[in-house]
Every structure is written in C-alpha cells, then in structure tokens.
Amino acid sequence: MLVWSEEFSIKNQHLDEQHKAFMQLVAETGAFAKSTSPNKAQELESRMNAAIESAKEHFNDEEKYMQHIGYPFLNQHKTRHRELISNLSMLLMDIEDVEHSAKEFYECLHNWLIVHVLGEDKQIESYRNRLHDVKEIPYSLEQKTKILAETENIREGKWHKYICLCLLKEFQVCDALHKIMQEEGTFVRCKVCKQPIVYRDSSLDDEDNFETLAKKYFKQF
C-alpha cells in the first residue's frame, strides 16, 4: 500500500490530516477484508457506517475550502463526493455475502483513494499553484509511477526512455504514464534541473551537439 508522502499534500493541514486518516482506513479495510473474524458481518456494517460519516464530514470541510479559494471545478467535485456516499450506502444496504461485501468495500475505498484523493483532490493544489494551466503533473516521476502501480501492471508493460536538460541523464517511464503524457500533453519535471522530461526521439540520436538537441527537444517549453 501507498504510505503518506508530502507529495500528496494539498497544502491545507486540516484536509491533509483527513486524507492521511483515509489512507490508513484503506489499509485497515484491506486487512479486514482478508480477516476471519467470527463477528465479521457486524464489524463490516460498523466500519461502513463510520466510513460514511467520516466521508460526509471531510467532504463538507473540503467543499468549504474549495469555495473559499474560488476553485472552478467545485460543482464537479461535489458530484464526485455524492457518488462515493451513494456507493457506500448501497453497499451497506446489500450485505448478504459478507466476504464479497468486505472485498467490495475495500475496492470502493481503494479506487476512491487513487482516482479522487490522489488525483482529483491534488488538482486543488495544482489550481492554487497554477500548475493546472500548464498541464504539469503535480507529482515526481517516482511518486506518479507508484500511484499507477496500484492499478496497473506496470512491471509487465513496456518502458520508454525520457530525457531532461541534465547532460547524459535518462529516465525510464512506464507505458501507462507515457500514454498519459503523450495523449494529454502533460509532463513531470526533473528533480535536479527542474525542467520537463521529454520522450527521447531515437531519430535524433545521430546529433552530436547538445545545444542543438536541447532546442529540438525542448522547443515546446
């Protein structure tokens, strides 16, 4: 499981603490889904009720914060919040096969963590820092790869070579992230030179002048 990193922060201490607690809840739910507790049905119902109440409190706090900073995607965000409450409520009303329901509960929370908390919520900070305007992915290459590994089998996929303005430095980018960057026009930055990493074009390998290569690679930035 992913563990909390400052890269996940949206620079609001209260909301960050709630996100940390949610990450812990996802980990605990995963362990609970595999457990063989004799009172698993009752415990599952209790956990679901607690998750719904915690989610409602968090969503209320987060929506007030987004309204305060003038976040332009507030209404879409509210809709996504209502979806989770609805999904959890439906799971709660349909606990027949306890093992199956416990697994669904975990998968619901895990998917929400990856897609919403680490994806959509992170865009709140991107908006404040204007990263959203330039389509910068608000994570390092390493952290974004870890996030993708939660839902993608990146080890079995193809890897692509990327470069930055650091002389002779090369990055390995998994196929899932490569497709995101190429199809959506987004990018991540090198931690050292702070410039975007770009796909290495093999047709330029014969060039022997670094300055000429740099202009060809980085002219879009």
ABEGO torsion letter per residue (X at the ends): XBBBBAAABAGBAAAAAAAAAAAAAAAAAAAAAABABAAAAAAAAAAAAAAAAAAAAAAAAAAAAAAAAGBAAAAAAAAAAAAAAAAAAAAAAABABAAAAAAAAAAAAAAAAAAAAAAAAAAAAAAAAGAAAAGBBABBAAAAAAAAAAABBAAABBBBBBBBABBGBBBBBBAAAAAAAAAAGBBBBBAAAGBBBBBBBAAAAABABAAAAAAAAAAAX
